[in-house]
């Protein structure tokens, strides 16, 4: 049996300058108390192909990765210590704005877990003007 844990990220335009193009950003995804992951998948559902990063067999699998993310993404901690499967995105572009999903697949489980309450953001940023800066807000998805 395989267990699937999902976290969804929304990148919103805000008046706060947290990330500017050409810098790096970390998209947090930490799932404490999990067994070692078999597969970690980061996606952007609005893209085709949607894979931002697929990490399996202890290494990235670039076969179906969207070309705009090649050589710009990696797991922040390849060992996934303490359930940390955060994504490090380098050379940020305004085209990176969008919804990101983090999925963790692991063995020896029978159900899909819900992380938090569906649709509840960790932060509620104020949307404003034309700034291209990105701010992560996290919610879960089943």
C-alpha positions as CSV (number, residue, x, y, z in Angstrom):
1,X,0.0,0.0,0.0
2,X,1.1,3.5,-0.7
3,X,0.3,6.6,1.4
4,X,-0.1,10.0,-0.3
5,X,0.4,13.3,1.5
6,X,-0.3,16.5,-0.3
7,X,0.4,20.1,0.4
8,X,-0.6,22.9,-2.0
9,X,1.2,26.3,-2.3
10,X,-0.2,29.4,-3.8
11,X,2.1,32.1,-4.9
12,X,0.5,35.5,-4.7
13,X,1.5,39.0,-5.8
14,X,1.9,41.2,-2.7
15,X,3.3,44.6,-1.8
16,X,6.0,42.9,0.3
17,X,9.3,42.3,-1.4
18,X,10.2,38.8,-0.2
19,X,11.5,37.4,-3.5
20,X,12.8,39.2,-6.5
21,X,13.7,37.7,-9.9
22,X,17.1,36.0,-10.0
23,X,17.1,35.1,-6.3
24,X,16.3,31.8,-4.7
25,X,13.3,30.8,-2.7
26,X,12.5,27.8,-0.5
27,X,9.0,26.4,-0.7
28,X,8.5,24.7,2.7
29,X,7.0,21.2,2.9
30,X,7.7,19.5,6.1
31,X,5.7,16.4,7.1
32,X,6.9,15.4,10.6
33,X,6.5,11.8,11.8
34,X,6.6,10.2,8.4
35,X,8.6,7.2,7.3
36,X,11.3,7.8,4.6
37,X,9.6,8.9,1.4
38,X,9.6,6.6,-1.6
39,X,8.8,9.5,-4.0
40,X,8.5,13.2,-3.6
41,X,6.7,15.1,-6.4
42,X,6.4,18.9,-6.7
43,X,4.0,20.0,-9.4
44,X,2.4,23.1,-11.0
45,X,-1.0,21.9,-12.3
46,X,-1.3,24.8,-14.7
47,X,1.8,23.6,-16.7
48,X,2.2,20.7,-19.2
49,X,4.0,18.7,-18.2
50,X,3.2,19.6,-14.6
51,X,6.3,18.2,-12.8
52,X,8.5,20.8,-11.2
53,X,10.6,18.1,-9.5
54,X,10.2,14.4,-9.2
55,X,12.6,12.8,-6.7
56,X,12.7,9.0,-6.5
57,X,15.3,6.4,-5.8
58,X,17.2,9.1,-3.8
59,X,17.8,11.2,-6.9
60,X,15.9,13.7,-9.2
61,X,14.1,12.1,-12.2
62,X,14.1,14.8,-14.9
63,X,12.3,12.7,-17.6
64,X,8.9,14.4,-17.3
65,X,10.1,17.6,-15.7
66,X,8.8,20.9,-17.2
67,X,11.7,22.4,-19.1
68,X,11.5,25.8,-17.4
69,X,12.6,24.2,-14.1
70,X,15.5,22.1,-15.3
71,X,18.7,22.8,-13.3
72,X,16.8,25.3,-11.2
73,X,15.1,23.1,-8.5
74,X,16.3,20.6,-5.9
75,X,15.2,19.3,-2.6
76,X,16.5,21.5,0.2
77,X,17.6,18.4,2.1
78,X,18.0,15.3,-0.1
79,X,18.1,13.2,3.1
80,X,14.6,14.5,4.0
81,X,15.6,14.7,7.6
82,X,12.6,15.2,9.9
83,X,10.2,14.9,7.0
84,X,11.6,18.0,5.3
85,X,10.8,17.8,1.5
86,X,11.0,21.6,0.9
87,X,11.8,22.7,-2.6
88,X,14.6,25.1,-3.4
89,X,13.9,27.1,-6.5
90,X,16.8,29.2,-7.8
91,X,16.9,32.0,-10.3
92,X,13.3,32.9,-9.7
93,X,11.4,34.4,-12.6
94,X,8.1,36.2,-12.7
95,X,6.8,33.2,-14.7
96,X,7.3,31.0,-11.7
97,X,4.2,32.6,-10.1
98,X,1.5,29.9,-9.7
99,X,0.1,27.1,-7.5
100,X,2.6,24.5,-6.4
101,X,1.7,21.1,-5.0
102,X,3.9,18.8,-2.9
103,X,3.1,15.1,-2.7
104,X,4.9,12.5,-0.7
105,X,4.4,8.8,-1.5
106,X,5.5,6.3,1.1
107,X,5.1,2.6,1.7
108,X,3.4,0.8,4.6
109,X,0.2,2.8,4.9
110,X,-3.4,2.2,4.0
111,X,-5.0,5.7,3.8
112,X,-4.4,9.1,2.5
113,X,-3.7,11.6,5.3
114,X,-5.2,15.1,5.5
115,X,-2.6,17.7,6.6
116,X,-4.5,20.5,8.4
117,X,-7.9,21.7,7.3
118,X,-8.8,21.8,3.6
119,X,-8.4,25.3,2.1
120,X,-7.0,26.9,5.2
121,X,-4.0,29.1,4.5
122,X,-1.2,29.5,7.0
123,X,-1.0,33.2,6.1
124,X,-3.5,35.5,4.6
125,X,-1.5,38.1,2.6
126,X,-3.1,41.2,1.2
127,X,-3.2,41.2,-2.6
128,X,-2.2,44.5,-4.1
129,X,-1.0,46.2,-7.3
130,X,1.4,45.2,-9.9
131,X,4.4,43.9,-8.0
132,X,5.8,40.6,-9.4
133,X,7.1,39.4,-6.0
134,X,6.1,36.1,-4.7
135,X,4.9,35.1,-1.2
136,X,4.1,31.5,-0.3
137,X,0.8,30.8,1.3
138,X,0.1,27.2,2.2
139,X,-3.1,25.2,2.2
140,X,-3.8,21.5,1.9
141,X,-5.6,19.6,-0.8
142,X,-7.1,16.1,-0.9
